[in-house]
């Protein structure tokens, strides 16, 4: 099974004014960067120039359709 590592840095101000950035690694290799803002989530795959953005309503719909249902903590 792949080993995942997620690093993040908290902003020095409220989330409404800046993003939280998560750097995601799989088996030590950079998988991509997830940016979370007040209005959306943005995924930038490793070594890609462009990102993928979803507003929170579309993200919710995607998780309900594609996510695994259960009691997760």
MDAnalysis code that builds the backbone (N, CA, C; Angstrom):
import MDAnalysis as mda
import numpy as np

u = mda.Universe.empty(219, n_residues=73, atom_resindex=np.repeat(np.arange(73), 3), trajectory=True)
u.add_TopologyAttr("name", ["N", "CA", "C"] * 73)
u.add_TopologyAttr("resid", np.arange(1, 74))
u.add_TopologyAttr("resname", ["UNK", "UNK", "UNK", "UNK", "UNK", "UNK", "UNK", "UNK", "UNK", "UNK", "UNK", "UNK", "UNK", "UNK", "UNK", "UNK", "UNK", "UNK", "UNK", "UNK", "UNK", "UNK", "UNK", "UNK", "UNK", "UNK", "UNK", "UNK", "UNK", "UNK", "UNK", "UNK", "UNK", "UNK", "UNK", "UNK", "UNK", "UNK", "UNK", "UNK", "UNK", "UNK", "UNK", "UNK", "UNK", "UNK", "UNK", "UNK", "UNK", "UNK", "UNK", "UNK", "UNK", "UNK", "UNK", "UNK", "UNK", "UNK", "UNK", "UNK", "UNK", "UNK", "UNK", "UNK", "UNK", "UNK", "UNK", "UNK", "UNK", "UNK", "UNK", "UNK", "UNK"])
u.atoms.positions = np.array([
    [0.846, -1.179, 0.000],
    [0.000, 0.000, 0.000],
    [0.891, 1.242, 0.000],
    [0.496, 2.236, -0.746],
    [1.277, 3.476, -0.845],
    [1.291, 4.214, 0.490],
    [2.416, 4.799, 0.802],
    [2.557, 5.639, 1.985],
    [2.339, 7.091, 1.579],
    [1.449, 7.792, 2.275],
    [1.169, 9.190, 1.974],
    [1.674, 10.074, 3.098],
    [2.202, 11.228, 2.727],
    [2.662, 12.231, 3.689],
    [2.065, 13.560, 3.267],
    [1.479, 14.274, 4.216],
    [0.880, 15.573, 3.925],
    [1.512, 16.610, 4.839],
    [2.143, 17.616, 4.260],
    [2.725, 18.724, 5.000],
    [1.882, 19.962, 4.763],
    [1.802, 20.831, 5.767],
    [1.046, 22.066, 5.584],
    [1.659, 23.174, 6.422],
    [1.352, 24.385, 6.017],
    [1.745, 25.572, 6.761],
    [0.502, 26.404, 6.997],
    [0.293, 26.837, 8.223],
    [-0.860, 27.681, 8.535],
    [-0.532, 29.135, 8.219],
    [-1.505, 29.855, 7.663],
    [-1.258, 31.266, 7.368],
    [-1.200, 32.073, 8.665],
    [-0.603, 33.240, 8.574],
    [-0.483, 34.124, 9.736],
    [-1.709, 35.007, 9.918],
    [-2.689, 34.876, 9.026],
    [-3.926, 35.649, 9.143],
    [-5.115, 34.739, 8.850],
    [-6.310, 35.285, 8.951],
    [-7.526, 34.498, 8.774],
    [-7.582, 33.879, 7.387],
    [-8.238, 32.736, 7.316],
    [-8.347, 32.005, 6.062],
    [-8.998, 32.829, 4.965],
    [-9.878, 33.734, 5.306],
    [-10.532, 34.559, 4.297],
    [-9.567, 35.399, 3.487],
    [-8.386, 35.634, 4.019],
    [-7.421, 36.489, 3.336],
    [-6.250, 35.736, 2.713],
    [-6.126, 34.463, 3.025],
    [-5.042, 33.676, 2.439],
    [-5.425, 32.206, 2.442],
    [-4.754, 31.435, 1.609],
    [-5.021, 30.008, 1.487],
    [-4.234, 29.215, 2.513],
    [-4.718, 28.017, 2.804],
    [-3.915, 27.023, 3.500],
    [-3.434, 26.071, 2.418],
    [-2.171, 25.728, 2.460],
    [-1.574, 24.895, 1.419],
    [-1.097, 23.576, 2.018],
    [-1.509, 22.473, 1.391],
    [-1.091, 21.139, 1.796],
    [-0.232, 20.542, 0.690],
    [0.978, 20.165, 0.999],
    [1.848, 19.494, 0.042],
    [1.730, 17.995, 0.299],
    [1.308, 17.255, -0.716],
    [1.009, 15.836, -0.559],
    [2.075, 15.002, -1.262],
    [2.584, 13.995, -0.540],
    [3.589, 13.085, -1.088],
    [3.075, 11.650, -1.013],
    [3.423, 10.868, -2.021],
    [3.103, 9.439, -2.029],
    [4.399, 8.679, -2.226],
    [4.711, 7.807, -1.291],
    [5.960, 7.042, -1.320],
    [7.168, 7.955, -1.505],
    [7.129, 9.127, -0.861],
    [8.243, 10.069, -0.899],
    [8.254, 11.008, -2.085],
    [7.462, 10.739, -3.105],
    [7.432, 11.585, -4.304],
    [6.284, 12.594, -4.199],
    [6.536, 13.805, -4.677],
    [5.521, 14.859, -4.638],
    [4.347, 14.475, -5.529],
    [3.152, 14.337, -4.923],
    [1.940, 13.992, -5.662],
    [1.230, 15.241, -6.154],
    [1.220, 16.299, -5.326],
    [0.571, 17.538, -5.718],
    [0.387, 18.452, -4.521],
    [-0.256, 19.601, -4.780],
    [-0.503, 20.592, -3.747],
    [-1.986, 20.918, -3.720],
    [-2.572, 20.878, -2.524],
    [-3.971, 21.231, -2.328],
    [-4.030, 22.572, -1.628],
    [-4.717, 23.529, -2.236],
    [-4.907, 24.843, -1.617],
    [-6.373, 24.976, -1.218],
    [-6.596, 25.379, 0.029],
    [-7.940, 25.539, 0.569],
    [-8.146, 27.011, 0.873],
    [-9.214, 27.570, 0.317],
    [-9.525, 28.979, 0.562],
    [-10.959, 29.095, 1.027],
    [-11.364, 30.292, 1.309],
    [-12.732, 30.554, 1.747],
    [-13.731, 30.171, 0.661],
    [-13.349, 30.280, -0.605],
    [-14.293, 30.069, -1.695],
    [-14.151, 28.786, -2.474],
    [-13.020, 28.064, -2.324],
    [-12.812, 26.900, -3.184],
    [-11.653, 26.046, -2.681],
    [-11.525, 24.877, -3.320],
    [-10.340, 24.042, -3.156],
    [-9.678, 23.940, -4.529],
    [-8.344, 23.953, -4.545],
    [-7.594, 23.920, -5.796],
    [-6.532, 22.835, -5.692],
    [-6.497, 21.932, -6.660],
    [-5.507, 20.851, -6.712],
    [-4.548, 21.104, -7.873],
    [-3.252, 21.139, -7.553],
    [-2.215, 21.267, -8.567],
    [-1.365, 20.003, -8.532],
    [-1.497, 19.132, -9.539],
    [-0.674, 17.929, -9.568],
    [0.805, 18.294, -9.693],
    [1.660, 17.400, -9.208],
    [3.103, 17.622, -9.317],
    [3.490, 17.790, -10.785],
    [4.409, 18.693, -11.032],
    [4.966, 18.930, -12.368],
    [3.915, 19.350, -13.395],
    [2.859, 20.015, -12.948],
    [1.836, 20.529, -13.860],
    [1.779, 22.049, -13.749],
    [1.554, 22.682, -14.861],
    [1.463, 24.135, -14.897],
    [0.073, 24.619, -14.481],
    [-0.951, 23.803, -14.734],
    [-2.322, 24.209, -14.470],
    [-2.896, 23.460, -13.276],
    [-3.919, 24.054, -12.656],
    [-4.572, 23.492, -11.477],
    [-6.023, 23.163, -11.790],
    [-6.650, 22.451, -10.867],
    [-8.057, 22.097, -10.952],
    [-8.771, 22.718, -9.752],
    [-9.829, 23.474, -10.025],
    [-10.511, 24.225, -8.975],
    [-11.977, 23.815, -8.877],
    [-12.444, 23.639, -7.632],
    [-13.851, 23.378, -7.372],
    [-14.333, 24.314, -6.272],
    [-15.513, 24.910, -6.478],
    [-16.083, 25.667, -5.368],
    [-16.612, 24.652, -4.352],
    [-16.979, 25.125, -3.175],
    [-17.334, 24.215, -2.097],
    [-18.575, 23.386, -2.400],
    [-19.546, 23.945, -3.105],
    [-20.762, 23.186, -3.443],
    [-20.423, 22.040, -4.386],
    [-19.596, 22.301, -5.393],
    [-19.206, 21.242, -6.328],
    [-18.306, 20.208, -5.653],
    [-17.456, 20.665, -4.736],
    [-16.615, 19.744, -3.981],
    [-17.492, 18.801, -3.148],
    [-18.516, 19.340, -2.512],
    [-19.436, 18.534, -1.718],
    [-20.112, 17.473, -2.590],
    [-20.592, 17.899, -3.756],
    [-21.234, 16.954, -4.682],
    [-20.261, 15.856, -5.112],
    [-19.038, 16.225, -5.439],
    [-18.032, 15.258, -5.870],
    [-17.732, 14.245, -4.764],
    [-17.582, 14.723, -3.536],
    [-17.289, 13.821, -2.428],
    [-18.448, 12.851, -2.179],
    [-19.669, 13.327, -2.313],
    [-20.825, 12.452, -2.123],
    [-20.884, 11.385, -3.217],
    [-20.500, 11.748, -4.437],
    [-20.554, 10.816, -5.563],
    [-19.370, 9.853, -5.576],
    [-18.187, 10.343, -5.279],
    [-16.966, 9.564, -5.457],
    [-16.306, 9.104, -4.163],
    [-16.641, 9.744, -3.049],
    [-15.997, 9.417, -1.783],
    [-16.529, 8.118, -1.186],
    [-15.814, 7.593, -0.209],
    [-16.234, 6.383, 0.491],
    [-16.988, 6.799, 1.741],
    [-18.220, 6.363, 1.837],
    [-19.083, 6.724, 2.950],
    [-18.689, 5.956, 4.207],
    [-18.681, 6.648, 5.320],
    [-18.368, 5.991, 6.574],
    [-18.143, 7.008, 7.663],
    [-17.879, 6.512, 8.852],
    [-17.585, 7.386, 9.995],
    [-16.091, 7.599, 10.056],
    [-15.648, 8.723, 9.499],
    [-14.222, 9.037, 9.434],
    [-13.911, 10.146, 10.430],
    [-12.782, 10.028, 11.083],
    [-12.371, 11.072, 12.022],
    [-11.047, 11.640, 11.601],
])
